[in-house]
């Protein structure tokens, strides 16, 4: 069992930046890590993915503004968010899914609010 704890959310003005962290209680080597977000009344949306080898992918809506990274030694994944827009307002969740076996874990989420 792996527990995930997100932090770093908050209130920021449009054009500002925030850095989110997702700290795992155990080793994340061998896990694909994703950041999702969910705005009120909306479905949960995939924002960014980082694979075990470090390859990344992004939703078109955040490409060029968000950067996902991982530090396996610290069991931590980051999401750096720049040039934030009001439409980025959502609860951001971290998900860890083991690549070669069972294991699919979610954090409790962290609120990001971008004011115009």
C-alpha positions as CSV (number, residue, x, y, z in Angstrom):
1,X,0.0,0.0,0.0
2,X,1.3,3.4,-1.0
3,X,-0.1,6.6,0.5
4,X,0.2,9.9,-1.5
5,X,0.1,13.3,0.0
6,X,-0.2,16.4,-2.3
7,X,0.8,19.9,-1.2
8,X,1.5,23.3,-2.6
9,X,-1.9,24.4,-3.7
10,X,-3.2,27.8,-2.9
11,X,-4.6,31.1,-4.3
12,X,-2.7,32.9,-7.1
13,X,-3.4,35.6,-9.6
14,X,-3.6,34.9,-13.3
15,X,-0.1,34.8,-14.7
16,X,1.4,33.5,-11.5
17,X,3.1,30.2,-10.6
18,X,2.6,27.4,-8.2
19,X,4.6,24.3,-7.5
20,X,2.8,21.1,-6.4
21,X,4.4,18.2,-4.7
22,X,3.2,14.6,-4.3
23,X,5.1,12.6,-1.6
24,X,4.7,8.9,-1.5
25,X,5.0,6.8,1.6
26,X,6.9,4.2,-0.3
27,X,9.2,3.6,-3.2
28,X,7.8,5.0,-6.5
29,X,10.3,3.4,-8.7
30,X,8.3,1.3,-11.2
31,X,5.2,3.5,-10.9
32,X,3.8,5.7,-13.6
33,X,2.7,9.0,-11.9
34,X,0.0,11.3,-13.2
35,X,-1.5,14.6,-12.1
36,X,-5.2,15.0,-12.6
37,X,-7.5,17.9,-11.8
38,X,-11.2,18.3,-11.2
39,X,-13.1,21.5,-11.4
40,X,-16.5,21.9,-9.8
41,X,-19.1,20.2,-11.9
42,X,-16.6,18.8,-14.2
43,X,-15.1,15.4,-14.8
44,X,-11.6,14.6,-13.6
45,X,-9.1,15.5,-16.3
46,X,-5.6,14.1,-16.9
47,X,-3.1,16.9,-16.8
48,X,0.4,15.4,-17.0
49,X,2.1,12.0,-16.9
50,X,5.7,11.0,-16.1
51,X,6.7,7.4,-16.9
52,X,9.3,5.3,-15.1
53,X,12.0,6.3,-17.5
54,X,11.3,10.0,-17.2
55,X,9.3,10.5,-20.4
56,X,6.5,13.0,-19.9
57,X,3.3,13.9,-21.6
58,X,0.8,16.8,-21.1
59,X,-2.7,17.8,-21.9
60,X,-2.9,20.3,-24.7
61,X,-4.4,22.9,-22.3
62,X,-1.2,23.0,-20.1
63,X,1.5,22.2,-22.6
64,X,4.3,24.7,-22.4
65,X,3.1,26.0,-19.0
66,X,3.3,23.0,-16.7
67,X,6.2,20.7,-16.0
68,X,6.1,17.3,-14.3
69,X,9.2,15.8,-12.8
70,X,10.1,13.1,-10.3
71,X,12.7,12.4,-7.7
72,X,12.6,8.7,-7.0
73,X,15.2,9.0,-4.2
74,X,12.8,11.3,-2.4
75,X,9.6,9.4,-3.4
76,X,8.3,12.7,-4.7
77,X,6.7,13.9,-7.9
78,X,6.4,17.6,-8.7
79,X,4.1,19.7,-10.9
80,X,5.4,23.2,-11.7
81,X,2.7,25.4,-13.0
82,X,3.5,28.7,-14.7
83,X,1.4,31.3,-16.4
84,X,-1.6,30.1,-14.6
85,X,-5.1,30.9,-15.9
86,X,-8.4,31.1,-14.2
87,X,-9.5,27.9,-16.0
88,X,-6.7,26.1,-14.2
89,X,-8.7,26.4,-11.0
90,X,-9.4,22.9,-9.7
91,X,-8.5,20.3,-7.1
92,X,-5.3,18.6,-8.3
93,X,-4.8,14.9,-7.5
94,X,-1.7,12.7,-7.8
95,X,-2.1,9.1,-9.0
96,X,0.5,6.4,-8.9
97,X,0.0,3.2,-10.9
98,X,2.4,0.3,-10.8
99,X,3.6,-0.6,-14.3
100,X,4.1,-4.3,-13.9
101,X,1.6,-5.4,-11.3
102,X,-1.3,-4.4,-9.1
103,X,-1.2,-1.0,-7.4
104,X,-3.2,2.1,-8.2
105,X,-3.2,4.9,-5.6
106,X,-4.6,8.4,-5.2
107,X,-3.9,11.3,-3.0
108,X,-6.5,13.4,-1.3
109,X,-6.0,16.4,-3.6
110,X,-4.9,20.0,-3.2
111,X,-6.9,23.0,-4.2
112,X,-5.5,25.5,-6.8
113,X,-7.4,28.7,-7.3
114,X,-6.4,31.2,-9.9
115,X,-8.0,34.6,-9.8
116,X,-8.5,36.9,-12.8
